[in-house]
């Protein structure tokens, strides 16, 4: 077969990669009509013999590969495959020859463009059969270079995020703890005015430590394909975070209304970050000299646990009660970076729960975290 002789068998075969069955309209196409259809397609059709030599190349090849059909016919397709990809391509060709049919498996490899650069192709193949009476193997190629570039960009961003996570875990956190330690050592060596400066240093360092913790947790979440979810005990996690926040923010008053039930919920190793950020948010966005924070837990008829954190701050306006959980949203004009509540929602929804904010009576806000029970 030569040139246009391949159009008929390809056009009228009942199956080829990318089309499991032909509609009556497709079956009625003439070879010339099918040729025109191929020319407008983003897919390139190639027929190669058992040695990989190109017997036919669809006319749209030049638009995708840079090479005209005339330039490629007679060439060995492997000569254009990137050297690092040839072994995989050969393995797939051997599979296609052995199966003597259509393979639905796509193979991706780099193909040398006429401009000297390599483009990424996604290729499926069909071996000659009674339905495909051609002297060779029919390959359908699609340019996926844009997708591959995007995937590479994601890989590089992931690597950068992992590096940032390591820096947050160790370098920055260690330096901040060192600053806090030196500030404590200087307490007995300064006057009253100097003590005020040291207090500011300690508070700023503590806030920065909290920030690195939130950023570290967020980085871990972003590095995972899904939020890890397992059965965890609610009470010890919540109690530990209340005690930690109380020790960090000595000017605040934290209390538990009633008792925390000893139950299991759906959560994960970052559930502590949920409570830490909500408790911290209630203090940082508080306009009172003594922020008063009250935590409580209630069990619902829907087999969920509802954790409520109420404060005596300025509250949250209705028009931003949803926005404050967005990435980068601070909610109120006060301290904070805006990643804490975004992290909270990402984690809680990953656990199958929900989080929202309500008005407190007579003042302030109530942040509600609802988690599925696991017991």
TORBA-974549 format. One record per residue (C-alpha): residue number from 0; residue in one letter; z, x, y. Coordinates in steps of 0.02 Angstrom, whole numbers, plus 50000, padded with zeros to 5 digits. Each point is the difference from the previous one (the first is absolute). Last residue first. Example, Ala and Ser with C-alpha at 12.3 -4.5 7.8 and 13.67 -1.06 7.14 Angstrom:
<atoms>
1/S/50357/50684/49947
0/A/50033/49931/49828
</atoms>
This chain:
<atoms>
374/X/53398/49129/50237
373/X/49848/50060/50099
372/X/50023/49904/50161
371/X/49852/49995/50118
370/X/50039/50072/50173
369/X/50018/49912/50168
368/X/50038/50108/50151
367/X/50057/49909/50157
366/X/50024/50081/50170
365/X/50115/49897/50110
364/X/49987/50019/50188
363/X/50117/49997/50148
362/X/50095/49863/50085
361/X/50098/49839/49966
360/X/49944/49983/49861
359/X/49872/50122/49932
358/X/49813/49968/50017
357/X/49893/50040/49848
356/X/49904/50152/49937
355/X/49889/50017/49846
354/X/49988/50090/49834
353/X/49921/49950/49835
352/X/50008/50043/49816
351/X/49883/50057/49862
350/X/50064/50178/49998
349/X/49842/50057/50091
348/X/50038/49867/50131
347/X/50170/50082/50025
346/X/49927/50175/50011
345/X/49862/49966/50125
344/X/50113/49887/50103
343/X/50135/50132/50016
342/X/49877/50140/50035
341/X/49928/49899/50145
340/X/50178/49970/50057
339/X/50036/50186/50008
338/X/49832/50060/50069
337/X/50024/49935/50177
336/X/50065/50161/50076
335/X/50174/49951/50055
334/X/50106/49991/50156
333/X/49981/49855/50120
332/X/49871/49882/50075
331/X/50003/49876/49856
330/X/49882/49967/49854
329/X/49956/50181/49968
328/X/49829/49969/49922
327/X/49916/50155/49926
326/X/49945/49915/49840
325/X/50039/49816/50008
324/X/50170/49927/49955
323/X/50042/49970/50183
322/X/49845/49889/50017
321/X/50071/49857/49899
320/X/50152/49964/50108
319/X/49899/50048/50154
318/X/49964/49829/50076
317/X/50170/49931/49951
316/X/50095/50129/50101
315/X/50119/50110/49902
314/X/50186/50002/50033
313/X/50093/50087/50141
312/X/50129/50077/49883
311/X/50147/49921/49909
310/X/49935/50039/49825
309/X/49968/49913/49834
308/X/49938/50082/49840
307/X/49960/49871/49865
306/X/49963/50044/49819
305/X/49926/49855/49901
304/X/49999/50021/49812
303/X/49867/49904/49905
302/X/50000/49888/49848
301/X/49924/49852/50095
300/X/50167/49909/50010
299/X/50058/50133/50122
298/X/50134/50135/49991
297/X/50080/50054/50163
296/X/50040/50174/50064
295/X/50084/50044/50165
294/X/49994/50138/50129
293/X/50083/49996/50170
292/X/49958/50119/50142
291/X/50096/50011/50163
290/X/49930/50122/50128
289/X/50139/50064/50111
288/X/49940/50040/50176
287/X/49873/49859/49978
286/X/49812/50018/50028
285/X/49952/50011/49817
284/X/49828/50064/49951
283/X/50067/50159/49921
282/X/50140/49908/49910
281/X/49903/49860/49915
280/X/49858/50122/49965
279/X/50120/50115/49907
278/X/50056/49858/49889
277/X/49820/49946/49965
276/X/49942/50180/49972
275/X/50141/50043/49881
274/X/49982/49837/49904
273/X/49815/50028/49962
272/X/50023/50187/49973
271/X/50128/49962/49863
270/X/49864/49900/49911
269/X/49903/50163/49989
268/X/50043/50040/49819
267/X/49937/49829/49948
266/X/50025/49814/50014
265/X/50005/49842/49896
264/X/50179/49941/50002
263/X/50156/50024/49894
262/X/50163/49915/50043
261/X/50178/50048/50042
260/X/50024/49879/50144
259/X/50042/50075/50170
258/X/50159/49919/50061
257/X/50039/49895/50153
256/X/49927/50050/50168
255/X/49981/50189/49995
254/X/50040/50100/50156
253/X/49925/50132/50113
252/X/50071/50041/50171
251/X/49902/50125/50104
250/X/50067/50147/50101
249/X/50009/50110/49845
248/X/49814/49993/49969
247/X/49975/50127/49860
246/X/50157/49953/49903
245/X/49961/49815/50014
244/X/49819/50030/49949
243/X/50055/50092/49842
242/X/50131/49869/49953
241/X/49877/49856/50021
240/X/49868/50097/49903
239/X/50117/50032/49854
238/X/50055/49818/49994
237/X/49819/49938/49993
236/X/49951/50119/49859
235/X/50160/49969/49901
234/X/49980/49810/50011
233/X/49816/49978/49956
232/X/49990/50075/49826
231/X/49820/50046/49961
230/X/49863/49932/49886
229/X/49832/50082/50033
228/X/49858/50006/50126
227/X/49905/50155/50058
226/X/49892/49953/50150
225/X/49818/50023/49953
224/X/49869/50137/50018
223/X/50136/50121/50055
222/X/49972/50124/50140
221/X/50024/49866/50133
220/X/50172/49956/49931
219/X/50054/50182/49996
218/X/49940/50025/50179
217/X/50098/49847/50054
216/X/50158/50070/49920
215/X/49975/50167/50087
214/X/49966/49916/50167
213/X/50157/49894/49980
212/X/50106/50152/49953
211/X/49923/50105/50138
210/X/50044/49864/50125
209/X/50178/49988/49938
208/X/50019/50188/50021
207/X/49928/49984/50176
206/X/50127/49866/50041
205/X/50140/50112/49938
204/X/49933/50145/50102
203/X/49992/49891/50156
202/X/50178/49940/49971
201/X/50065/50177/49973
200/X/49911/50068/50154
199/X/50061/49855/50108
198/X/50178/50029/49940
197/X/49980/50184/50039
196/X/49948/49958/50178
195/X/50150/49887/50020
194/X/50112/50139/49933
193/X/49928/50117/50130
192/X/50062/49885/50137
191/X/50172/49994/49921
190/X/50011/50189/49983
189/X/49919/50103/49863
188/X/50058/50121/49866
187/X/50094/49887/49879
186/X/49849/49889/49969
185/X/49882/50148/49976
184/X/50015/50002/49810
183/X/49950/49816/49993
182/X/49841/50036/50098
181/X/49962/50145/49885
180/X/50009/49885/49848
179/X/49890/49867/50081
178/X/49867/50128/50043
177/X/50003/50067/49822
176/X/49979/49824/49932
175/X/49849/49980/50112
174/X/49925/50164/49938
173/X/50026/49949/49818
172/X/49915/49831/50030
171/X/49851/50082/50084
170/X/49970/50128/49863
169/X/50046/49906/49842
168/X/49951/49821/49968
167/X/49900/49977/50159
166/X/49898/50157/49966
165/X/49972/49946/49820
164/X/49942/49828/50056
163/X/49884/50076/50128
162/X/49919/50105/49863
161/X/49982/49845/49890
160/X/49923/49907/50146
159/X/49875/50140/50031
158/X/49950/49997/49816
157/X/49980/49812/50008
156/X/49892/50017/50156
155/X/49891/50126/49910
154/X/49980/49885/49851
153/X/49961/49853/50114
152/X/49866/50102/50089
151/X/49926/50046/49832
150/X/49991/49815/49954
149/X/49914/49963/50166
148/X/49873/50137/49970
147/X/49970/49932/49825
146/X/49970/49825/50069
145/X/49875/50065/50126
144/X/49910/50104/49868
143/X/49980/49853/49881
142/X/49808/50002/49990
141/X/49945/49889/49855
140/X/49902/50050/49847
139/X/49925/49896/49859
138/X/49941/50103/49852
137/X/49872/49939/49873
136/X/49983/50115/49850
135/X/49831/50048/49931
134/X/49832/49942/49938
133/X/50021/49820/50053
132/X/50008/49842/49895
131/X/50162/49928/50071
130/X/50027/49841/49899
129/X/49947/50086/49840
128/X/50118/50140/50048
127/X/49994/50155/50111
126/X/50172/50062/50055
125/X/50083/49927/50154
124/X/50098/50095/50131
123/X/50128/49983/50139
122/X/50014/50119/50147
121/X/50117/50018/50149
120/X/49931/50134/50115
119/X/50090/50117/50120
118/X/49891/50098/50121
117/X/49982/50189/50003
116/X/49929/50094/50148
115/X/49838/50100/49996
114/X/49902/49881/50112
113/X/49904/49940/49847
112/X/50161/49929/49929
111/X/50081/50086/49850
110/X/50093/49874/49892
109/X/50188/49995/49978
108/X/50071/49898/49857
107/X/50071/49831/49956
106/X/49975/49921/49830
105/X/50008/49813/49978
104/X/50042/49922/49834
103/X/49903/49843/49963
102/X/49891/50092/49875
101/X/49843/49913/49943
100/X/49926/50040/49832
99/X/49959/50145/49885
98/X/50184/50036/49972
97/X/49970/50182/49950
96/X/49879/50036/50142
95/X/50118/49924/50128
94/X/50147/50100/49932
93/X/49898/50161/50008
92/X/49953/49960/50179
91/X/50183/49973/50042
90/X/50046/50170/49930
89/X/49857/50082/50095
88/X/50060/49921/50163
87/X/50176/50064/49968
86/X/49936/50175/49968
85/X/49889/49995/50154
84/X/50134/49954/50128
83/X/50056/50175/50054
82/X/49819/50058/50013
81/X/49956/49858/50120
80/X/49859/49897/49927
79/X/49826/50034/50069
78/X/49942/50112/49858
77/X/50073/49872/49880
76/X/49865/49875/50051
75/X/49864/50110/49929
74/X/49846/49988/50110
73/X/49837/49918/49944
72/X/50016/49859/50126
71/X/50117/50057/50139
70/X/49878/50048/50137
69/X/49887/49849/49968
68/X/50149/49882/50012
67/X/50041/50070/50171
66/X/50156/50107/50020
65/X/50128/49958/50133
64/X/50115/49926/49869
63/X/50029/49825/50071
62/X/49851/49962/50111
61/X/49887/50114/49899
60/X/50044/49911/49839
59/X/49943/49830/50066
58/X/49834/50019/49907
57/X/50083/49992/49827
56/X/49996/50159/49898
55/X/49907/50013/49833
54/X/49982/50131/49865
53/X/50143/50114/50055
52/X/50039/50134/49872
51/X/50173/49982/49923
50/X/49952/50069/49831
49/X/50003/49829/49916
48/X/49881/49932/50133
47/X/50053/49938/50170
46/X/49968/49835/50090
45/X/50075/49980/50173
44/X/50045/49844/50097
43/X/50077/50022/50173
42/X/50123/49871/50063
41/X/50007/49949/50184
40/X/49858/49879/49966
39/X/49855/49970/50118
38/X/49878/50106/49899
37/X/50064/49922/49839
36/X/49954/49825/50060
35/X/49826/50058/50048
34/X/49979/50072/49825
33/X/50062/49837/49926
32/X/49868/49905/50096
31/X/49867/50122/49942
30/X/50057/49984/49820
29/X/49996/49812/50012
28/X/50160/49900/50020
27/X/50016/49848/49887
26/X/50145/50074/49902
25/X/50099/50021/50161
24/X/49983/49816/50046
23/X/50047/49949/49823
22/X/50164/50095/50019
21/X/50022/50165/49912
20/X/50154/50045/49902
19/X/50125/50142/50002
18/X/49937/50076/50163
17/X/50083/50158/50068
16/X/49933/50114/49867
15/X/49850/49921/49911
14/X/49974/49843/49898
13/X/49863/49879/49958
12/X/49859/50122/50031
11/X/49865/49927/50111
10/X/50011/50110/50154
9/X/50037/50160/49907
8/X/49858/49973/49878
7/X/49879/49956/50141
6/X/50049/50136/50124
5/X/49983/50144/49879
4/X/49809/49999/50003
3/X/50012/50020/50189
2/X/50020/50187/49984
1/X/49946/50061/49829
0/X/50035/49945/49824
</atoms>
